[in-house]
Amino acid sequence: MDKFGHYTSQIGLLGIVRNNCLWATNIGFLNDEQEFFHALELIRGIISNAPGIPESDQNQNLYKKFIGNIENCLIKLETHTSESIFTFSVSKELDLLSQWRGYCPDNNGYCLVFNIGKILECIKEEYPDSYLKQCVYDKELKEQSIKSLLNDSWFGYRDSESDEERKSMLDSFLNEITLLASYFKHPSFSEENEWRLIVKLDYAADEEIKFREGKSYLIPYIELPFDFSFLSSIVIGPTSNKDLAKKACALFLEKEEGHPFTGINHSEIPYRT
């Protein structure tokens, strides 16, 4: 699988290597707290503008019940489900100025380049309901995905032979729309080329949820297993002390792992004070 990079600060690098774990943030506490609800607004717009089915159709009342149940699913998503979704962001862009500026303040950043396939395989051993998804920025693609899901759900709901089957269909819809909402992003962020490791928890034990300092509030997260062998290389962000930054990084990694790590490179973006 292709390489993916995770932009982080000195503190992030120290924590990942020393503790052998990655931090997956609760999706309701990302930099843009409205991100998760972006897809929910899209689906509400699609439902409100949908033509429905003809009054003469014998399934008219069933369709109205279906739409009501879908709207209840959206309310549930807004009030509860986001609490059990955690994400870890990576990018196909391994040396991008906007990423250095956004995630590596004060010119002390690193892009950790991973073998993402090995990481996902390891995470699934502890959290089976985990995924790697490419973020979708294009509005038309988002709407197509949502319409396709709604159509499939309606046909499954209509053809179900019992209330139990219809409940199962709605649970499946809730699961799928939760996943979609986890990697839909606003088009203005498209240059980031972001992918996400997504972990969905039916229930998170108290000891699983941890908290870190945020800019204005505490950030809940969970720890994902990580092994140093998953690290392919490191790109050091723009800095005024390139040689010392590389030397210090190499010394740190050798001390922690007991052997030299040669895959350390400098960003090709010029440093600006």
C-alpha positions in Angstrom: 0.0 0.0 0.0 1.2 3.5 -0.7 2.9 5.6 2.0 0.9 8.1 4.0 2.2 10.9 6.2 1.1 12.2 9.6 2.0 15.8 10.4 2.9 16.4 14.0 5.0 18.5 16.4 8.1 17.6 18.5 5.7 16.6 21.3 3.8 14.4 19.0 7.0 12.7 17.7 8.2 12.1 21.2 4.9 10.6 22.3 4.4 8.3 19.4 7.9 6.8 19.5 8.2 6.5 23.3 4.7 5.2 24.0 4.2 3.1 20.9 0.8 4.5 20.2 -1.1 6.9 18.0 -3.9 9.2 19.3 -7.2 9.0 17.5 -9.3 12.0 18.3 -13.1 11.9 19.0 -14.6 13.2 15.8 -16.7 15.8 17.7 -13.6 17.6 18.9 -11.6 18.0 15.7 -10.3 21.4 14.6 -13.6 22.1 12.9 -16.2 20.9 15.4 -18.9 21.1 12.7 -17.2 18.7 10.4 -19.1 15.6 11.4 -22.4 17.3 10.9 -21.5 18.4 7.4 -22.9 15.2 5.9 -26.0 15.3 8.1 -26.9 18.7 6.7 -26.4 17.3 3.2 -28.7 14.4 3.8 -31.4 16.7 5.3 -31.3 18.8 2.2 -31.6 15.7 -0.1 -34.6 14.4 1.9 -36.4 17.8 1.9 -35.9 18.1 -1.8 -36.7 14.5 -2.7 -39.7 14.1 -5.0 -41.0 11.2 -2.9 -43.4 8.6 -4.4 -46.8 9.2 -6.1 -49.8 9.4 -3.9 -51.3 6.5 -5.8 -48.4 4.2 -4.8 -49.6 1.6 -2.3 -46.3 2.1 -0.4 -47.0 5.8 0.2 -47.6 5.5 3.9 -44.7 3.1 4.3 -42.4 5.6 2.6 -43.5 8.4 4.9 -42.8 6.1 7.9 -39.3 5.4 6.4 -38.5 9.1 6.0 -39.6 9.7 9.6 -37.3 6.9 10.8 -34.4 8.3 8.8 -34.9 11.7 10.4 -34.9 10.1 13.8 -31.6 8.4 12.8 -30.1 11.8 12.1 -31.2 13.1 15.5 -29.6 10.1 17.1 -26.4 10.8 15.2 -26.3 14.4 16.3 -26.9 13.7 19.9 -25.1 10.4 20.6 -23.3 8.5 17.9 -20.4 10.9 17.3 -19.2 10.2 20.9 -18.1 6.7 19.7 -16.2 7.7 16.6 -12.4 8.4 16.7 -10.2 9.3 13.8 -6.5 9.6 13.1 -5.5 11.7 10.0 -2.9 11.0 7.4 -2.2 12.6 4.0 -0.9 11.5 0.6 0.9 14.9 0.5 4.2 14.4 2.4 5.6 17.9 2.2 2.7 20.4 2.0 3.1 24.0 3.2 -0.5 24.3 4.5 0.0 21.1 6.6 3.2 22.4 8.1 1.5 25.7 9.0 -1.6 24.0 10.4 -0.2 21.1 12.4 3.4 22.0 13.1 3.5 25.5 14.7 6.8 27.3 15.5 8.8 25.5 12.8 9.2 22.3 14.9 7.2 19.9 12.7 7.7 16.4 11.4 5.8 14.3 8.8 5.9 10.7 9.9 5.6 8.5 6.9 3.8 5.2 7.6 3.1 1.8 6.1 -0.6 2.4 6.7 -1.6 -1.2 5.7 0.4 -2.6 8.6 -1.1 0.0 11.0 -4.7 -0.8 10.0 -4.0 -4.5 10.4 -2.7 -4.0 13.9 -5.5 -1.7 14.9 -8.2 -4.1 13.7 -6.8 -6.7 16.1 -7.9 -4.5 19.0 -10.7 -2.5 17.3 -12.3 -4.7 14.6 -14.7 -2.0 13.4 -11.9 0.1 11.9 -11.5 1.6 8.4 -9.1 3.5 6.2 -11.1 6.0 4.1 -10.1 8.7 1.7 -11.8 12.0 2.5 -14.4 13.2 0.0 -14.5 16.9 -0.7 -16.5 17.2 -3.9 -20.2 18.0 -3.2 -21.6 16.1 -6.1 -19.7 12.9 -5.1 -21.1 13.3 -1.5 -24.6 13.7 -2.8 -24.3 10.7 -5.1 -23.1 8.6 -2.2 -26.0 9.7 0.1 -28.6 9.3 -2.6 -27.4 5.8 -3.4 -27.5 4.9 0.3 -31.0 6.3 0.7 -32.3 4.5 -2.3 -30.8 1.1 -1.2 -32.1 1.6 2.3 -35.6 2.5 1.0 -35.8 -0.6 -1.2 -34.6 -2.8 1.6 -37.0 -1.2 4.0 -39.9 -1.6 1.5 -39.2 -5.2 0.8 -38.7 -6.3 4.4 -41.3 -8.7 5.7 -41.3 -7.8 9.4 -40.7 -4.9 11.7 -37.6 -6.7 12.9 -36.2 -6.7 9.4 -37.0 -3.0 9.0 -35.3 -2.2 12.3 -32.2 -4.1 11.0 -32.3 -2.1 7.8 -32.4 1.2 9.7 -29.5 0.1 12.0 -27.5 -0.7 8.8 -28.4 2.8 7.4 -27.3 4.4 10.7 -24.0 2.5 10.6 -23.3 3.5 6.9 -24.2 7.2 7.2 -22.1 7.4 10.4 -19.1 6.1 8.4 -19.8 8.5 5.5 -20.1 11.5 7.9 -16.7 10.6 9.3 -14.8 11.3 6.1 -16.8 13.9 4.3 -15.0 17.3 4.4 -15.6 20.8 3.2 -14.2 21.4 -0.3 -11.9 24.2 0.9 -9.6 21.6 2.5 -9.2 19.5 -0.7 -5.5 20.2 -1.1 -4.7 18.3 2.1 -5.6 15.0 0.3 -6.5 13.6 3.7 -7.3 10.0 4.5 -8.6 8.8 7.8 -8.2 5.8 10.0 -11.7 5.6 11.6 -12.5 3.6 14.7 -16.1 3.0 15.6 -16.8 1.8 19.2 -20.2 0.4 20.2 -19.1 1.1 23.8 -16.0 2.7 25.1 -14.8 1.6 28.6 -13.9 4.5 30.9 -10.2 3.5 30.8 -10.1 3.6 27.0 -11.0 7.3 26.8 -8.2 9.7 27.6 -7.9 13.5 27.5 -5.3 15.9 26.2 -4.9 19.6 26.3 -6.6 21.6 23.6 -6.6 25.3 22.6 -9.8 26.1 24.5 -11.1 22.8 25.9 -10.0 19.2 26.7 -9.8 16.8 23.8 -11.0 13.1 24.2 -9.0 10.5 22.4 -8.1 6.8 22.4 -4.7 5.2 21.9 -4.1 3.0 18.9 -1.4 0.4 18.8 1.8 1.4 16.9 5.1 -0.3 16.2 8.3 1.5 15.2 8.6 -0.9 12.3 5.6 0.8 10.7 7.6 4.0 10.3 9.1 4.2 6.8 10.7 7.7 7.0 10.5 11.1 8.5 10.3 14.5 6.8 11.5 17.4 8.9 9.5 20.5 8.3 10.9 23.9 7.3 13.3 25.1 10.0 16.2 27.5 10.5 18.4 24.7 12.0 18.1 21.9 9.4 21.4 20.1 10.2 20.8 20.1 14.0 17.2 19.1 13.6 18.2 16.1 11.6 21.1 15.1 13.9 18.9 15.4 17.0 16.1 13.4 15.4 18.5 10.6 14.4 20.0 10.5 17.9 16.6 10.3 19.5 15.4 7.5 17.3 18.6 5.5 17.8 18.4 5.9 21.6 14.8 4.8 21.7 15.0 1.9 19.2 18.6 0.7 19.8 19.7 1.0 16.1 20.2 3.8 13.6 17.3 5.1 11.5 18.4 6.4 8.2 15.2 7.5 6.6 15.3 11.1 7.7 14.8 13.8 5.1 14.3 17.6 5.0 11.3 19.4 3.6 12.0 20.9 0.2 9.9 24.0 1.2 12.2 27.0 1.9 12.2 28.2 5.5 10.6 31.6 6.2 10.9 33.5 9.4 
